[in-house]
């Protein structure tokens, strides 16, 4: 897994200019076949440690009035205007999906994209965050180390299917 810049070909590139936080990680896979649906399926899988972190997060943010409804729609074919997990689908193509979530403290965009380069697949997971207020900055500074672990775990699951 390596950290890279977000490419101009990505749907998420258009929201980067108003962002407070931008990251993109990629991994390469030289075996099997990657599809967007397979990538999304890997995103939905939650190991027990991630489920625990979400539950802990919900306990901590509930007194501040932040959204704790993590109920998710698991439709791997969710299209623009529909829900995937707790995100809204903003854009979708054969090789990329752009997801969005908004709450009192911040807005977050997540792009999952893959490219084919000869017989190698390059899978990219990008995150863009815009803070609404101080609570957003504090919240994100607390979850940022865990965010990295979750992103790394998601990319590893996608690439090891």
Backbone as JSON, one array per atom type, in Angstrom:
{
  "sequence": "XXXXXXXXXXXXXXXXXXXXXXXXXXXXXXXXXXXXXXXXXXXXXXXXXXXXXXXXXXXXXXXXXXXXXXXXXXXXXXXXXXXXXXXXXXXXXXXXXXXXXXXXXXXXXXXXXXXXXXXXXXXXXXXXXXXXXXXXXXXXXXXXXXXXXXXXXXXXXXXXX",
  "N": [[0.86, -1.17, 0.0], [0.57, 2.15, -0.88], [0.88, 5.7, -0.44], [-0.59, 8.14, -2.47], [-1.1, 10.89, -4.79], [-4.34, 12.24, -5.49], [-5.83, 11.51, -8.56], [-6.66, 13.45, -11.49], [-8.55, 12.19, -13.01], [-10.32, 11.01, -11.33], [-13.53, 10.88, -9.77], [-13.63, 12.12, -7.28], [-11.82, 14.16, -7.3], [-12.88, 16.68, -7.88], [-13.88, 17.7, -5.47], [-11.76, 18.21, -3.87], [-10.53, 20.77, -3.67], [-11.94, 22.26, -1.77], [-11.39, 21.07, 0.59], [-10.41, 20.03, 3.92], [-8.92, 17.89, 4.59], [-7.19, 15.49, 2.74], [-6.61, 12.39, 1.22], [-5.11, 9.59, -0.44], [-4.76, 6.22, -1.07], [-3.15, 3.46, -2.61], [-3.13, 0.09, -3.88], [-1.61, -2.68, -5.51], [-2.58, -5.38, -7.56], [-1.87, -8.46, -8.93], [-3.16, -10.74, -9.6], [-6.04, -12.74, -10.39], [-9.32, -11.3, -10.91], [-10.57, -8.06, -10.73], [-13.48, -6.4, -9.74], [-15.81, -3.67, -9.47], [-17.95, -4.32, -7.83], [-16.91, -6.46, -6.35], [-14.95, -5.09, -4.92], [-16.57, -3.35, -3.41], [-17.94, -5.22, -1.88], [-15.89, -6.15, -0.25], [-15.51, -3.85, 1.25], [-17.77, -3.84, 2.85], [-17.42, -5.89, 4.65], [-16.84, -6.34, 8.04], [-14.41, -6.73, 10.32], [-14.25, -7.94, 13.73], [-12.86, -6.09, 15.34], [-13.17, -3.67, 14.01], [-15.95, -3.35, 14.12], [-16.17, -3.09, 16.89], [-14.78, -0.62, 17.2], [-16.54, 1.13, 15.85], [-18.81, 0.93, 17.5], [-17.77, 1.97, 19.89], [-17.15, 4.57, 19.0], [-19.76, 5.5, 18.48], [-20.84, 5.54, 21.08], [-19.26, 7.54, 22.2], [-19.83, 9.85, 20.67], [-22.55, 10.3, 20.76], [-23.56, 11.96, 22.94], [-23.0, 14.45, 21.88], [-24.74, 14.87, 19.88], [-24.26, 13.83, 17.36], [-24.66, 11.85, 14.38], [-25.51, 8.55, 14.95], [-26.54, 6.45, 13.68], [-25.72, 3.75, 12.15], [-26.81, 2.05, 10.41], [-26.88, 0.09, 7.57], [-27.19, -0.03, 4.02], [-26.81, -2.68, 1.92], [-26.45, -2.95, -0.86], [-24.72, -3.93, -3.52], [-24.93, -3.0, -6.05], [-25.72, -0.4, -5.93], [-26.75, 2.7, -7.21], [-26.16, 6.04, -8.55], [-27.58, 8.48, -6.45], [-28.7, 6.67, -4.73], [-28.38, 4.7, -1.66], [-25.4, 3.39, -0.2], [-24.09, 1.38, 2.17], [-23.75, 3.53, 4.89], [-23.54, 5.72, 3.36], [-24.27, 8.16, 0.78], [-24.62, 7.59, -2.68], [-22.87, 9.38, -4.96], [-21.73, 9.41, -7.5], [-21.16, 6.98, -10.09], [-19.37, 4.62, -11.94], [-18.18, 2.07, -14.18], [-15.74, 1.47, -13.04], [-15.4, 3.03, -10.76], [-16.68, 4.41, -7.7], [-18.25, 7.06, -6.04], [-18.76, 8.14, -2.86], [-20.7, 9.74, -0.24], [-21.04, 11.37, 2.89], [-22.7, 13.29, 5.37], [-22.7, 15.25, 8.28], [-23.32, 17.0, 11.4], [-20.8, 17.9, 12.15], [-18.89, 17.41, 10.14], [-18.2, 16.85, 6.61], [-17.81, 14.06, 4.47], [-16.16, 12.44, 1.84], [-15.75, 9.53, -0.07], [-13.9, 7.68, -2.27], [-13.78, 4.84, -4.26], [-11.86, 3.14, -6.44], [-10.68, 1.45, -9.36], [-8.08, 0.56, -11.64], [-6.96, -0.89, -14.69], [-3.89, -2.09, -15.64], [-2.21, -3.44, -18.02], [-1.69, -6.65, -16.99], [-2.15, -6.09, -14.36], [-3.98, -4.93, -11.6], [-4.85, -1.81, -10.23], [-5.84, -0.61, -7.27], [-7.57, 1.99, -5.74], [-8.2, 3.97, -2.91], [-9.72, 6.73, -1.8], [-10.01, 9.52, 0.41], [-11.76, 12.39, 1.37], [-12.21, 15.17, 3.42], [-14.21, 17.66, 4.86], [-14.36, 20.03, 7.31], [-16.98, 21.19, 9.39], [-16.92, 22.64, 11.69], [-15.29, 23.34, 14.89], [-15.73, 21.02, 16.37], [-15.7, 19.08, 14.35], [-13.0, 19.13, 13.58], [-11.72, 18.3, 15.99], [-12.94, 15.79, 16.38], [-12.07, 14.42, 14.03], [-9.3, 14.45, 14.4], [-9.06, 12.69, 16.49], [-10.06, 10.25, 15.43], [-8.44, 9.8, 13.23], [-5.97, 8.14, 13.31], [-7.16, 5.59, 13.52], [-8.71, 5.58, 11.26], [-6.77, 5.35, 9.26], [-5.88, 2.71, 9.79], [-8.22, 1.28, 9.22], [-8.62, 1.89, 6.49], [-6.29, 0.75, 5.42], [-6.8, -1.93, 6.07], [-9.14, -2.38, 4.55], [-8.18, -2.06, 1.88], [-6.34, -4.17, 1.82], [-8.06, -6.38, 2.1], [-9.55, -6.17, -0.28], [-7.55, -6.61, -2.18], [-6.7, -9.14, -1.61], [-8.68, -10.96, -2.21]],
  "CA": [[0.0, 0.0, 0.0], [1.35, 3.38, -0.93], [0.12, 6.94, -0.48], [-0.4, 8.82, -3.75], [-1.99, 12.04, -5.02], [-5.59, 11.93, -6.19], [-5.7, 11.85, -9.98], [-7.72, 14.29, -12.06], [-9.56, 11.32, -13.62], [-11.2, 10.5, -10.29], [-14.71, 11.69, -9.42], [-13.42, 12.85, -6.03], [-10.92, 15.28, -7.54], [-13.64, 17.91, -7.9], [-14.18, 18.23, -4.13], [-10.5, 18.38, -3.13], [-10.15, 22.16, -3.45], [-12.59, 22.82, -0.58], [-11.18, 20.08, 1.66], [-9.46, 20.21, 5.01], [-8.09, 16.69, 4.64], [-7.23, 14.72, 1.49], [-5.65, 11.29, 1.16], [-5.39, 8.51, -1.38], [-3.86, 5.08, -0.98], [-3.36, 2.46, -3.66], [-2.46, -1.21, -3.82], [-1.58, -3.34, -6.8], [-2.92, -6.8, -7.54], [-1.52, -9.06, -10.22], [-3.84, -12.03, -9.75], [-7.49, -12.71, -10.37], [-10.06, -10.25, -11.6], [-11.18, -7.09, -9.82], [-14.67, -5.68, -10.21], [-16.25, -2.7, -8.48], [-18.81, -5.03, -6.88], [-16.02, -7.2, -5.44], [-14.34, -4.08, -4.04], [-17.6, -2.91, -2.47], [-18.19, -6.33, -0.97], [-14.81, -6.13, 0.74], [-15.75, -2.71, 2.14], [-18.86, -4.15, 3.78], [-16.98, -6.85, 5.67], [-16.29, -5.67, 9.22], [-13.85, -7.58, 11.38], [-14.77, -7.6, 15.06], [-12.2, -4.92, 15.9], [-13.78, -2.49, 13.4], [-17.28, -3.24, 14.73], [-15.93, -2.53, 18.22], [-14.44, 0.8, 17.08], [-17.77, 1.85, 15.51], [-19.65, 0.99, 18.71], [-17.11, 2.92, 20.79], [-17.37, 5.88, 18.39], [-21.16, 5.89, 18.7], [-21.0, 5.88, 22.51], [-18.56, 8.79, 22.48], [-20.36, 11.02, 19.96], [-23.98, 10.46, 20.98], [-23.88, 13.14, 23.75], [-22.8, 15.67, 21.1], [-25.79, 14.95, 18.88], [-23.82, 13.36, 16.05], [-25.4, 10.7, 13.86], [-24.99, 7.25, 15.37], [-27.25, 5.43, 12.92], [-24.78, 3.12, 11.22], [-27.58, 1.07, 9.64], [-26.33, 0.18, 6.23], [-27.79, -0.71, 2.88], [-25.7, -3.48, 1.4], [-26.67, -3.2, -2.28], [-23.47, -3.75, -4.25], [-25.23, -2.35, -7.33], [-26.3, 0.92, -5.66], [-26.46, 3.67, -8.25], [-26.21, 7.46, -8.2], [-28.82, 8.86, -5.8], [-29.1, 5.63, -3.78], [-27.5, 4.52, -0.5], [-24.52, 2.23, -0.04], [-23.71, 1.46, 3.57], [-24.41, 4.73, 5.41], [-23.17, 6.78, 2.42], [-25.03, 8.43, -0.44], [-23.84, 7.4, -3.9], [-22.9, 10.6, -5.77], [-21.36, 9.06, -8.88], [-20.76, 5.58, -10.25], [-19.03, 4.14, -13.27], [-17.8, 0.66, -14.11], [-14.51, 1.3, -12.27], [-15.28, 3.93, -9.61], [-17.88, 4.87, -7.01], [-18.01, 8.19, -5.15], [-19.72, 8.09, -1.76], [-20.72, 10.98, 0.53], [-21.77, 11.4, 4.16], [-22.72, 14.63, 5.94], [-23.22, 15.33, 9.64], [-23.18, 18.34, 11.98], [-19.41, 18.26, 12.38], [-18.05, 17.34, 8.94], [-18.63, 16.15, 5.4], [-16.78, 13.12, 4.05], [-16.3, 11.78, 0.55], [-14.92, 8.34, -0.2], [-13.88, 7.15, -3.64], [-13.18, 3.53, -4.47], [-11.6, 3.12, -7.88], [-9.61, 0.57, -9.81], [-7.62, 0.69, -13.02], [-6.26, -2.06, -15.2], [-2.66, -1.74, -16.34], [-1.81, -4.74, -18.55], [-2.29, -7.71, -16.17], [-2.13, -5.64, -12.97], [-5.05, -4.03, -11.15], [-4.45, -0.8, -9.25], [-7.03, -0.26, -6.49], [-7.34, 3.25, -5.03], [-9.2, 4.37, -1.93], [-9.46, 8.14, -1.49], [-10.86, 10.14, 1.41], [-11.72, 13.85, 1.43], [-13.0, 15.61, 4.56], [-14.4, 19.1, 5.06], [-14.86, 20.27, 8.65], [-17.99, 22.24, 9.55], [-16.68, 23.41, 12.91], [-14.22, 22.84, 15.75], [-16.04, 19.63, 16.72], [-15.23, 18.26, 13.25], [-11.53, 19.03, 13.68], [-11.38, 17.48, 17.15], [-13.4, 14.43, 16.07], [-11.22, 13.78, 13.03], [-7.96, 14.24, 14.96], [-9.14, 11.5, 17.33], [-10.27, 9.02, 14.66], [-7.5, 9.69, 12.11], [-5.13, 6.93, 13.34], [-8.0, 4.42, 13.27], [-9.1, 5.69, 9.86], [-5.66, 4.76, 8.49], [-5.91, 1.25, 9.97], [-9.39, 0.76, 8.51], [-8.33, 1.99, 5.05], [-5.29, -0.28, 5.11], [-7.49, -3.22, 6.15], [-10.04, -2.5, 3.39], [-7.39, -2.31, 0.68], [-5.78, -5.52, 1.91], [-9.15, -7.34, 1.82], [-9.85, -6.1, -1.72], [-6.44, -7.16, -2.96], [-6.46, -10.56, -1.27], [-9.89, -11.76, -2.45]],
  "C": [[0.9, 1.23, 0.0], [0.43, 4.6, -1.03], [0.46, 7.66, -1.79], [-1.29, 10.07, -3.78], [-3.25, 11.55, -5.73], [-5.45, 12.39, -7.64], [-6.88, 12.67, -10.46], [-8.83, 13.45, -12.69], [-10.57, 10.8, -12.61], [-12.37, 11.45, -10.04], [-14.43, 12.61, -8.23], [-12.54, 14.08, -6.21], [-11.64, 16.63, -7.45], [-13.95, 18.5, -6.54], [-12.91, 18.52, -3.32], [-10.18, 19.84, -2.79], [-10.81, 22.78, -2.22], [-12.35, 21.95, 0.66], [-10.2, 20.56, 2.73], [-8.51, 19.03, 5.13], [-8.29, 15.9, 3.36], [-6.19, 13.61, 1.58], [-6.09, 10.3, 0.09], [-4.32, 7.45, -1.21], [-4.18, 4.12, -2.12], [-2.59, 1.19, -3.35], [-2.57, -1.84, -5.19], [-1.83, -4.83, -6.62], [-2.6, -7.38, -8.91], [-2.18, -10.42, -10.43], [-5.34, -11.83, -9.76], [-8.08, -11.57, -11.19], [-10.71, -9.35, -10.55], [-12.41, -6.5, -10.5], [-15.05, -4.68, -9.12], [-17.11, -3.38, -7.42], [-17.98, -5.83, -5.87], [-15.34, -6.25, -4.45], [-15.34, -3.63, -2.99], [-17.93, -3.99, -1.45], [-17.13, -6.38, 0.13], [-14.97, -4.97, 1.71], [-16.8, -3.02, 3.2], [-18.44, -5.1, 4.89], [-16.34, -6.09, 6.83], [-15.72, -6.71, 10.18], [-14.35, -7.09, 12.74], [-14.13, -6.33, 15.62], [-12.75, -3.63, 15.28], [-15.18, -2.27, 13.96], [-17.16, -2.64, 16.13], [-15.64, -1.03, 18.15], [-15.67, 1.64, 16.72], [-18.69, 1.99, 16.72], [-19.07, 1.99, 19.71], [-17.31, 4.35, 20.29], [-18.78, 6.37, 18.69], [-21.43, 6.28, 20.15], [-20.4, 7.25, 22.82], [-19.22, 10.02, 21.84], [-21.84, 11.28, 20.22], [-24.31, 11.68, 21.85], [-23.74, 14.46, 22.99], [-23.81, 15.81, 19.97], [-25.38, 14.53, 17.48], [-24.59, 12.1, 15.66], [-24.74, 9.41, 14.31], [-25.7, 6.11, 14.65], [-26.3, 4.87, 11.85], [-25.48, 2.02, 10.41], [-27.15, 1.21, 8.18], [-27.15, -0.6, 5.21], [-26.65, -1.41, 2.15], [-25.87, -3.84, -0.07], [-25.4, -2.89, -3.06], [-23.69, -3.06, -5.59], [-25.86, -0.97, -7.13], [-25.81, 1.93, -6.69], [-26.53, 5.1, -7.71], [-27.58, 7.8, -7.63], [-29.32, 7.84, -4.78], [-28.11, 5.59, -2.62], [-26.63, 3.29, -0.68], [-23.9, 2.38, 1.34], [-24.43, 2.67, 4.15], [-24.07, 5.95, 4.55], [-24.23, 6.97, 1.33], [-24.11, 8.22, -1.63], [-23.99, 8.67, -4.75], [-22.64, 10.32, -7.24], [-21.0, 7.58, -8.91], [-20.46, 5.32, -11.71], [-18.66, 2.66, -13.12], [-16.61, 0.44, -13.17], [-14.36, 2.23, -11.07], [-16.66, 4.22, -9.03], [-17.45, 6.0, -6.08], [-19.13, 8.24, -4.13], [-19.59, 9.37, -0.92], [-21.54, 10.81, 1.8], [-21.63, 12.8, 4.76], [-23.31, 14.55, 7.35], [-22.96, 16.74, 10.16], [-21.73, 18.82, 11.99], [-18.53, 18.23, 11.13], [-18.8, 16.69, 7.77], [-17.49, 15.23, 4.99], [-17.15, 12.5, 2.71], [-15.33, 10.61, 0.53], [-15.04, 7.86, -1.64], [-13.16, 5.82, -3.63], [-13.07, 3.36, -5.97], [-10.57, 2.05, -8.19], [-9.31, 0.84, -11.27], [-6.95, -0.61, -13.42], [-5.06, -1.58, -16.0], [-2.01, -3.05, -16.76], [-2.46, -5.83, -17.71], [-2.22, -7.38, -14.68], [-3.31, -4.71, -12.71], [-4.48, -3.07, -10.11], [-5.73, -0.34, -8.56], [-6.69, 0.97, -5.66], [-8.51, 3.54, -4.11], [-8.84, 5.78, -1.48], [-10.47, 8.65, -0.48], [-10.66, 11.65, 1.36], [-12.67, 14.26, 2.55], [-13.02, 17.13, 4.61], [-15.04, 19.28, 6.43], [-15.9, 21.38, 8.64], [-17.65, 23.17, 10.7], [-15.54, 22.79, 13.71], [-14.47, 21.38, 16.14], [-15.56, 18.68, 15.61], [-13.72, 18.06, 13.29], [-11.1, 18.12, 14.82], [-11.74, 16.01, 16.88], [-12.43, 13.74, 15.11], [-9.81, 13.55, 13.57], [-7.94, 12.99, 15.85], [-9.25, 10.23, 16.5], [-9.23, 8.79, 13.56], [-6.58, 8.46, 12.18], [-5.92, 5.66, 13.05], [-8.46, 4.4, 11.82], [-8.02, 5.04, 8.98], [-5.68, 3.24, 8.59], [-7.07, 0.62, 9.2], [-9.17, 0.79, 7.0], [-7.34, 0.91, 4.64], [-5.92, -1.66, 5.1], [-8.39, -3.43, 4.94], [-9.27, -2.79, 2.12], [-6.79, -3.71, 0.69], [-6.85, -6.57, 1.59], [-9.48, -7.35, 0.33], [-8.78, -6.83, -2.52], [-6.16, -8.62, -2.68], [-7.67, -11.45, -1.5], [-9.56, -12.96, -3.31]]
}
